[in-house]
Amino acid sequence: MRRALAALRGLIVGAAVYLSLPALAALPVEHWTLPNGARVYWVRSDALPMLDVRLEADGGSRRDPAGQAGLAAATALMLGRGIEARDGQPALDENALTEAWADLGAQWSALATLDRFSVSLRTITRPDLLERAVALAARQLAAPAFDAAVWARERDRLVAAWREAQAQPDTLARRRYAEAVYRGHPYGVEATPDSWAAIDRAALQDFYRRHTRACDARVTLVGPIGREQAESIANRLLTGWAAHGCAPLPAVPEVAPLERAQDLRLPFPGAAQAQILIGRPGIARRDPDYLPLLLANHIFGGGGFTSRLMREIREQRGLTYGVHSHFLAGRHAGAFTVMLQTRPDQADLAVSLVRESLRRFTAEGPTDDEIAAAKTSLIQGFALRLDSNRKVLDQVAALAWSDLPLDELDTWTARLAAIDLDTLMRAWRRVIDPDRLVTVVVGGQP
């Protein structure tokens, strides 16, 4: 009876919150597939004379070959370091390329994350500038120089930064935590001087050809252009990628379940703060429990000063300035992680409090007031995720990458408001096992 009343109260409160907010206009996401296989997602937005474009391919770090960790990131880095001469057009070194983008007042960038190889373009839509920006981006995507001397210089910079980072306890904590949570999965592999040394120009070229293909690319466009122009721009930008073919990519294994707890206490002499990471494998983005777990985590540790962890560990005991938990949800089950820093002599107490908080939350769940407050916070903050073209681009590109429904953003608030206690706790208990956690403490006092 208590659960039924609690569920009814949660639905009433959630509906009241949802209905009391100004209605968000539906986001008009249109989607189609090009003859080359690329999937295009287009949102017309006339607010600014600015076009934002995102191209994404299956070339994130999960695709790094054995012994060459960091190859995806290095390829993205070098994509912006010059263009080869081709089709009667002269080569552009990195300085000339930077100046060309500056002359257009446009922004171009490339990035490799765990899952995605992403290229972003932002340009004014004045016809002459738009034409030149698309042409330059198409050249850059079709004929990157991957200059060996430039890569040698960038590799030295990466190695220098890596060595400097080894003097920080949080670097050691993150590495050992990723190794323990992912246990050999590509999500947990770190680039090192040895793996960068194994990367040469041929490796960069080969990775780029294998993993940037039009056949499985996603192209997202947001701005004041029509569908016909959006399709034309997508086709032009993908010309170079279409030439890369579409050879099948090997399957990437899933993250294995965590069978037992693991507790790593690592000394770090001189560390003023102990670095603490506690967690386990979580969920993939397409998991149907993603939204209930987002709500549950907001209550537990993701809601800033309103979260349970902040109240119990900072406000009541003063052990830390901040404690936070989050789910990293990608193509595979990223980690659920609790992070905090505290004085070395307080590390054991902080760890025990986090574990006890997890056990209590998993056993008892949140209160009705906590659920209502979390829904209010998340729903009121949702509009801020869509208040600029760039943010709309990020959100639509994310749903495109995960093959989510086109109305994912339109129905988000209603679906969140409808989550009840039973749904929330079923999702949480399916994923979170307080007795099987990875705990890493670096710099704690023995």
N, C-alpha and C positions, 0 to 999 in steps of 0.2 A: 504494500500500500504506500509506504514512504517513497519508494522508487517511482511509483506511478505519479504521485503528487509532485515529486521533484521534477520528473520529466515534463509534466504538464506546465508547471511553473516556469521551467526553462524555456519551453516553447512560447509561452505567453510573453515572457520578458524579451526573448530574442525577436519575436515578431514586432513587439512594441518599439524596440530599438530600430529595427529595420524600417518600419513604416514611418518613424518619426524623422528620419533623415531625408534630405532633399533627394529626389530621384535622380540617379545618374543616367544620362542619355546612353542608349545602347551604343556600343562601340562597333561601327560598321566594318567588320573584318571580312574582306572578300578573299577567296582562295581558289586557285586553279593550278593545273599542272601543265608545264610547257612540253612540247614534243620531245625535248632532250631528257625529260624526267624530272627536272627541277620543280619544286613546289614554291609557288609564289603566294605571298600573303600581303595584301594591300589595304591600307587604311587612308582614306582621303581626309585630310585635315587642312582647312583653309586659314587657320589662325595665324600662321606665319609664312612668309615667302621662303620657306626652308624645307629641303627634302632630306630625310634621314633614310639611309639604306643599310641593311645588314645582310651579308652573305655568310652562310654557315655550312660547314661540311664535317664529315666524321673523321676529324684529324686532331683530336685532343691528345693529351698525354697518355691516355689509356692505350693509344696506338703506338707508343714508343717501342722500338725493337729492343730485345734483350741486349744489355750492354750499352745502349745508347739512350738512356734516360735523359730527357731534356731536348730531344730532337724536335718534337712538335713545337715547343716554345722557341727553339732556335730558328726554325723555319719561319715562324710568324715574325720574329724579330728581323730576320734578314729580308723578308718580303718588302720592307720599307727602306732598304739600303741600296737601291739602284735598279735601273732597267737596262736590259740589253738592247743593242741596235737591232731593229727588225722591220721588215716591210718598208724600207726606205726611210724610216725614222731613226734619228741618231740615238745613241746610248745616253743615258742620264746617270751620272754618279749620285751618291747620296746627297751631296750638297745641292746639285742642280735640281734633284727631285724635291727636296725640301723647299727650295725657292719657288719651284713651279706650283706647289700647293699653296704657298704663302701668297703668290700673285693672284691666285683664284679666290683667296679668302675662304678656302674650303678646308675641311679636316678629314684626314684619312688615318686609319689605324688597323693593326692586325694583332690578334691575341689568340693563344691556345690555352684553353682551360682543361679540366680533366676530360671532358667529353668532346668539346667543340673547337673547331678551327674557325675563328670569326674574323671577318673583315667588315669594317664600318666606314661609311662615307656620309659626310654632312656637307651640303652645298646650298647656296642661294639658288632659287629657281628662275632667276632672270635668264632668258633663253640662251644668250651667248655664254654666260658663265656655267650654266648647267651642262650645256653641250661639251664644253672644254673639260669640265670636271669628270663627266662620265667617260670621255675619251681617254683622259689620263689614267683614271682608275682601271679601265679595261686594258690599257697597255701594261700597267703595273702587274695586273693579275695574269696576263698572258706571257710576259717575258721578264720575270724577275732575274736580276743579275747573279745573285748568290756569289758574289765576288770572294774568292778564297782569302785574299789579304784582309778584306774587311771582316770576314768571319774570324780570322785569327785574332784580330784586335778585339772584337766583341767577346770572343771566348776568354781572352785574358781578363777582361772586365768582369765577366761572370765568375771566373775563378777567384779573383780578388775579393769580390763581394761575398762569395761563399766562405772564404777563409775568415773574413772579418766577422761573419755571422756566427762562426763556431765559438766565438768568445761570449755568446749570449746564451743564458740557460734556457730561454724559451725556444731557441733553435733545436737544442737537444731534446727538449720535452716534446715538441711537435713531431720530430723525426721518430722517436721511439714509440710515441703513441700511434702514429700512422702505421708503423710496422706491426704493432701488436693488434690493432683493430682489423687491418686488411689482410695480413698474413700472406703476402705474396701476390695479392691482386694488384694490378697496375695503379689503382688509386693510391696505394701506399708507397710507391717507388719514388725516390728522390734523385734528382740530377746531382752529379758530383764532378770534380775535376777529371776523374778517370772516364766517366761517360761522355763528357764534353770533348775530351781528347780523342775519342773514337768517332767523332762526327767530322766529316770533311765535306767539301763542296758537293761531291757526288751523292753523299747521303742526304744532304739538304734537297737536292734536285729530285732524287728518287722519292723521298717522303712526300714532297709537294705534288708530284705526278700521281702517286698512288692514292692520296687521301683528299685531294680537292678535285671532285668530279661533279659535273653538272647533273649526272643521273640521280644523285641522292642529296643535292644541295637544297637548302632552304633560303629563299630570298624574301626579305621583309622590307616594305617601303611605306613610309608615313610622310605625307605632305600634300601640298595643293596641286596634285597632278591627277589626270584621269587614268582609267584602267588601260587604255591603249598605250599611253605613254609609259605607264608602269611596266607593262609587258615588254616594250621596246628596250627600256633601260635594263631590265633583268637579262634579256637576251644578249645585249651588248656586253654587259659585265661578265657573263658566263662563257663568252666565246673561247677564252683561253682554257677554262676548266673543261669545256666540252671536248677539247682535243686530248684530254687525259684518259679517255676511255672509261670503262666501268667494270674493271676486273673485280670479282667478288672479294670482299674483305673477310679475313678470318673472324670467327666469333670470339668475343671477349667473355671469359667466364664470369659468373656472378660472384659476389662476395660471399664467402662461406660463413655459415652461422658460427657464432662464438660458443664453443662447447664448454668452456670453463673460465673462471675468473683468472685474471692475471694482474699481479701487483708488482710494479717496478719502482724501486726507490733508488735514485741515482744521485750521488754526491756532486756538488759543484762548489768548490771552495771559493769563498768570497762573495757568493750570491747574496744580495740584500733581501731578496724575496724568493720564496719557494714557488715554483711553477707547478700547478696542479691541473691535470687533464683526466677526466673520468668519463667513460662512455662505452659504446658498443656499436656494431653495425645497425643501421637504421632502415630506411626505406628508399626506394626509387621514386622519382617524381610522378610516375604514372600510377603509383599505388593508389587504390581507391580510398585508402585511409589517410591520404596526405592532409586533407583539410581538417579532419578531427584531430590529427596529431599536431597540426599547426596551432589549433586552439588549445589543446592540452599543454603544449610546451610553453605557450604564452603565459599560462597560469603558473606553470612550474618554475620556469627560469628564463623565459624569453621576453617577458613583459617589463623589463627594467625595474624601477623601484616598486612596482606593484606585484612583482613575482614573489612566490614563496621563498625561493632561495635568497633573494635580497633581504627579505624581512628576517629570515631565520639566521643568516650568516653575517650580514652586515649590520642591520638595524638592531637586532637583539643582542648580538655578541661582539660586534665590531672587529671581526676577524679579517675583513677585506674592504677595499674601496668599491669593488664591483665583482659580481659573479653572474655568469650568463650561461644559458644552455641553448642549443640549436640543433636542427636536423639539416644535414647537407644532403639534399636529394637530387640525384642526377640520373643518368641512364641506368646506373646500378645503385645498390644500397649504400649510400654515403653514411658517414658516422653520425650518431647522436652523441653530442659532446657537452659536458659541463666544464667550464674554464674559470679559473680564478688564480689569484696570487695572494700570498699571505706571508707573515713573518716565518722564518724557518722553524722556530720553536712551536709555532701554532699549526704546522702542516697536518700532523696526525689528527688533531681535533677537527680541523676543517674537513678532512677526508671523511671522518666518521659522521660528521653532520650531513654532508652531501649524501652519503649512502643511506643514512637514516631517513632523510627527506624523501629520497627515491622510494624506499620501502613503504613509508607511510602514504605517500601519494598513490603508489600502485595498489596498496591494500584498500585505502579509504576513498580515494578520488577527491576532487575538488568540491567545494560547497556551491550551493546554488548562487550565492552572491558572487563568488569568484568567476563562475561561468558567465553570469550576466555582465560583470565588469569587463571581462576579457572580450566578449562579443562586442560590447560598445566601443572599446578601444580599437579593435581590429577593423570594425566596419567604418568607424569615423575616420580612421587613417587610410582606408582603401583609396579614397579619391586622390590622395597625395601620390599614389603610384601611377596615376594617369594624368598628371597636371602639366605635362609638356610632351612635345613630339618625341623627345629622346626617351622619356619614360614609357610612353606608349610603344615605341619601337622595342624596348627591352622586354616588355610584358608580352607583346605579340610574338616576338622571336622566340621567347621561352616556350610559349604554348605550341608554336610551330615545331620546335625541336623535339618536344615530347609527344607530338601527335595528339594533342588535346583537342576537345571540341571547340569550334569557332566561337561559341557563346560562353566559353569558360569564364571570361572576365565579366560578361553581362550577368551571369547567374551567381557569381561568387558570393555576394553579400547575402542573397536569399538562402543559398545552401549553408553558409556559415551560421546564419540565424536559426536554421532548423536543426542543428546538431543538439542532441540531448545527452544527458549524463551517461546513459547506457552505451550509446554509440561511441562517445569519447573514450570511455574506459575499456570497451572491448578493443578498440584500436590500440590504446596505450599498452594494455597487457599483452597484446599479440606481439609487440615489438620490444618492449622494455622488460628485461629480467634483472631486477636489482641484485640478484645473487650471481650473475655472470656479467661482470664488468671488467674493462681494462682500466687500471689506475696507474697513472704515471706521476711521480713526484720528483722534481729535479731541484736540488738545493735545500731539501728539508733537513732539519736537525735530527741526527740518529737518536 
